[in-house]
Amino acid sequence: MSFVKYSWSISLSNLEHETFKTVEDSQDSDNSSKPTFQSPDEAYKDGLKALKKYYDKIYMLEVYDNTGNYSNYMAVNNKGKITEY
């Protein structure tokens, strides 16, 4: 039996929520409390803390599982204003 693990990534984005390049990922981040999480909610909360450090452009936080599927957890930091979806 395999267990699903969750991670978060922060990417440079635009207003249409198209991502251009990953700038940080929980699996190799000094700003993450750990590389993987037991739930998407746990990964999202940790990723929000890191997202607050990116405020000069538009950045998008997304949560994904170890199979590569993205969850519905998403937030955008548009020059310091964070919107959660």
TIDOFI-588151 format. One record per residue: z, y, x of N, C-alpha, C, O in turn; chain; residue number from 1; residue in three letters. Coordinates in steps of 0.2 Angstrom, whole numbers, plus 5000, padded with zeros to 4 digits. Each point is the difference from the previous one (the first is absolute). Layout:
BEGIN
NODE    n_Z    n_Y    n_X   ca_Z   ca_Y   ca_X    c_Z    c_Y    c_X    o_Z    o_Y    o_X   c     k     r
NODE      Z      Y      X      Z      Y      X      Z      Y      X      Z      Y      X   A   NUM   ALA
...
//
This chain:
BEGIN
NODE    n_Z    n_Y    n_X   ca_Z   ca_Y   ca_X    c_Z    c_Y    c_X    o_Z    o_Y    o_X   c     k     r
NODE   5000   4994   5004   5000   5006   4996   5000   5006   5004   5004   5001   5005   A     1   MET
NODE   4991   5004   4994   5000   5006   5004   5003   5005   4996   4999   5001   4994   A     2   SER
NODE   5004   5004   5009   5003   5006   4997   4996   5006   5001   4998   5001   5006   A     3   PHE
NODE   5001   5003   4989   4997   5006   5001   5004   5005   5003   5006   5001   4998   A     4   VAL
NODE   4991   5002   5007   5003   5006   5004   4996   5006   4999   4994   5000   4998   A     5   LYS
NODE   5009   5006   5002   4997   5006   4998   5001   5005   5006   5005   5000   5004   A     6   TYR
NODE   4990   5004   4997   5000   5005   5005   4997   5006   4997   4997   5000   4995   A     7   SER
NODE   5004   5006   5009   4997   5006   4998   4995   5003   5005   5001   4999   5006   A     8   TRP
NODE   4994   5005   4992   4996   5004   5005   4999   5007   4997   5000   5001   4994   A     9   SER
NODE   4999   5003   5011   4999   5007   4999   4993   5002   5003   4999   4999   5006   A    10   ILE
NODE   4996   5003   4990   4994   5002   5002   4998   5007   4999   5002   5003   4995   A    11   SER
NODE   4994   5000   5009   4997   5007   4999   4995   4999   4993   4997   4995   5000   A    12   LEU
NODE   5004   5009   4996   4996   5000   4993   4997   5006   4998   5000   5005   5004   A    13   SER
NODE   4997   4995   4990   4997   5006   4997   5003   5000   4993   5004   4996   4998   A    14   ASN
NODE   4994   5010   4998   5002   5000   4993   4998   4995   4996   5003   4999   4994   A    15   LEU
NODE   4992   4997   5008   4997   4995   4995   5003   4993   5002   4998   4995   4998   A    16   GLU
NODE   5007   5006   5006   5004   4994   5002   4996   4995   5004   5001   4994   5000   A    17   HIS
NODE   4994   5008   5004   4996   4996   5005   5004   5001   5006   5001   5005   5003   A    18   GLU
NODE   5000   4989   5000   5004   5000   5007   4994   5000   5005   4995   4997   5000   A    19   THR
NODE   5007   5006   5006   4996   5000   5006   5002   4996   5006   4996   4997   5003   A    20   PHE
NODE   5010   5004   4998   5003   4996   5006   5007   4999   4999   5004   5005   4998   A    21   LYS
NODE   4999   4990   5004   5007   4998   5000   5003   5004   5006   4998   5000   5005   A    22   THR
NODE   5008   5004   4993   5003   5003   5005   5007   4997   5002   5003   5001   5005   A    23   VAL
NODE   5000   4995   4990   5006   4997   5001   5000   4994   4996   4998   5000   4994   A    24   GLU
NODE   5005   4994   5008   5001   4994   4996   5007   4997   5002   5003   5001   5006   A    25   ASP
NODE   5001   4997   4989   5007   4997   5001   5000   4995   5005   5005   4999   5003   A    26   SER
NODE   4990   4997   4998   5000   4995   5004   5000   5002   5008   5002   4996   5004   A    27   GLN
NODE   4996   5010   4997   5001   5002   5007   5002   5007   5001   4998   5004   5004   A    28   ASP
NODE   5007   4998   4991   5002   5007   5000   5008   5001   5002   5004   4995   4999   A    29   SER
NODE   4997   5010   5005   5007   5002   5001   5003   5003   4995   5006   5000   5000   A    30   ASP
NODE   4991   5002   4994   5003   5004   4995   5001   4995   4994   5003   5002   4995   A    31   ASN
NODE   4996   4992   5006   5001   4995   4995   5007   4996   5001   5001   4999   5006   A    32   SER
NODE   5003   4999   4989   5006   4997   5001   4999   4993   5002   5004   4997   5004   A    33   SER
NODE   4990   5000   4995   4998   4993   5002   4993   4999   4999   4997   5004   4996   A    34   LYS
NODE   4999   4991   5007   4993   4999   4999   4998   4998   4993   4995   5002   4998   A    35   PRO
NODE   5009   4993   4999   4998   4998   4993   5006   5000   4996   5006   5000   5002   A    36   THR
NODE   4993   5000   4991   5005   5000   4995   4999   4995   4995   4995   4997   4999   A    37   PHE
NODE   5011   5002   4997   5000   4994   4995   4996   5002   4994   4998   4996   4996   A    38   GLN
NODE   5002   5011   5002   4997   5002   4994   4996   5006   5001   5001   5004   5005   A    39   SER
NODE   4994   4997   4991   4996   5006   5000   5004   5007   5000   4998   5005   5003   A    40   PRO
NODE   5007   4994   4992   5004   5006   4999   5004   5002   5007   5000   5006   5001   A    41   ASP
NODE   5002   4989   5002   5004   5001   5006   4995   5003   5006   5002   5005   5003   A    42   GLU
NODE   4992   4993   4997   4996   5002   5005   4998   5007   4998   4999   5005   5005   A    43   ALA
NODE   5000   4997   4989   4998   5006   4997   5005   5006   5002   4999   5005   5002   A    44   TYR
NODE   5007   4993   4997   5006   5005   5001   5000   5001   5008   5001   5006   5001   A    45   LYS
NODE   4998   4989   5003   5000   5001   5007   4994   5004   5002   5001   5005   5004   A    46   ASP
NODE   4994   4994   4993   4994   5004   5002   5000   5007   4998   4997   5004   5003   A    47   GLY
NODE   5006   4997   4991   5001   5007   4998   5004   5005   5005   4998   5005   5001   A    48   LEU
NODE   5006   4992   5003   5004   5003   5005   4995   5002   5006   5001   5006   5002   A    49   LYS
NODE   4995   4990   5000   4995   5001   5005   4995   5005   4998   4998   5004   5003   A    50   ALA
NODE   5000   4996   4990   4995   5004   4998   5002   5007   5000   4995   5005   5001   A    51   LEU
NODE   5011   4997   4998   5002   5007   5000   4999   5003   5007   5000   5006   5000   A    52   LYS
NODE   4999   4990   5005   4999   5003   5007   4992   5002   5001   4999   5004   5005   A    53   LYS
NODE   4997   4995   4990   4993   5001   5000   4999   5006   4995   4999   4998   4994   A    54   TYR
NODE   5000   5008   5008   4999   5005   4995   4995   5005   5002   4999   5006   4997   A    55   TYR
NODE   4997   4993   5009   4995   5005   5002   4994   4999   4996   4996   5005   5000   A    56   ASP
NODE   5002   4989   4998   4994   4999   4996   5002   4996   4994   5005   5000   4997   A    57   LYS
NODE   4990   4996   5001   5001   4995   4994   5001   4993   5002   4996   4998   5004   A    58   ILE
NODE   5010   4999   4995   5001   4993   5002   5002   4996   4994   5003   5002   4995   A    59   TYR
NODE   4995   4992   5005   5002   4995   4995   5004   4994   5002   4998   4997   5005   A    60   MET
NODE   5007   5002   4991   5004   4994   5002   4998   4994   4995   4999   5001   4994   A    61   LEU
NODE   5000   4993   5009   4998   4994   4995   5004   4995   5003   5002   4999   5006   A    62   GLU
NODE   5000   4996   4989   5004   4994   5001   4995   4994   5000   4997   5000   4995   A    63   VAL
NODE   5003   4996   5009   4996   4994   5000   5004   4993   5002   5005   5001   5003   A    64   TYR
NODE   4993   4994   4995   5003   4993   5001   4997   4997   5006   4995   5002   5003   A    65   ASP
NODE   5008   4992   4999   4997   4997   5006   4994   4996   4999   4997   4997   5004   A    66   ASN
NODE   5000   5003   4990   4994   4997   4998   4994   5006   5000   4994   4999   4999   A    67   THR
NODE   5008   5007   5002   4996   5006   5001   4999   5003   4993   4996   5005   5000   A    68   GLY
NODE   5007   4993   4995   4999   5003   4993   5005   5007   5000   5006   4999   5002   A    69   ASN
NODE   4991   5006   4995   5004   5006   4999   5004   5000   4994   4997   4998   4995   A    70   TYR
NODE   5009   5005   5005   5004   5000   4993   4998   5006   4997   4996   5004   5002   A    71   SER
NODE   5007   4998   4992   5000   5006   4996   5004   5005   5003   5000   5006   4997   A    72   ASN
NODE   5004   4993   5008   5004   5005   5003   4996   5005   5005   4997   4997   5005   A    73   TYR
NODE   5003   5009   4993   4996   5005   5004   5003   5007   4999   5002   5002   4995   A    74   MET
NODE   4997   5002   5011   5002   5007   5000   4996   5004   5004   4997   4997   5005   A    75   ALA
NODE   5002   5009   4994   4996   5004   5004   5004   5006   5002   5003   5003   4996   A    76   VAL
NODE   4996   4999   5010   5003   5006   5003   4995   5005   5001   4996   4999   5005   A    77   ASN
NODE   5003   5006   4991   4995   5005   5000   5003   5006   5003   5002   5005   4997   A    78   ASN
NODE   4998   4996   5010   5002   5006   5004   5008   5001   4998   5001   5006   4999   A    79   LYS
NODE   5003   4989   5000   5007   5001   4999   5002   4999   4993   5006   4999   4999   A    80   GLY
NODE   4989   5000   4996   5002   4998   4993   4999   4993   4999   4994   4998   5000   A    81   LYS
NODE   5011   4998   4999   4999   4993   4999   4999   4999   4992   5004   5002   4996   A    82   ILE
NODE   4991   4994   5002   4999   4998   4994   5000   4992   5000   4996   4997   5003   A    83   THR
NODE   5008   5000   4992   5001   4993   5000   4996   4997   4994   4999   5004   4995   A    84   GLU
NODE   4997   4991   5006   4996   4997   4995   5002   4993   4997   4997   4997   4996   A    85   TYR
//
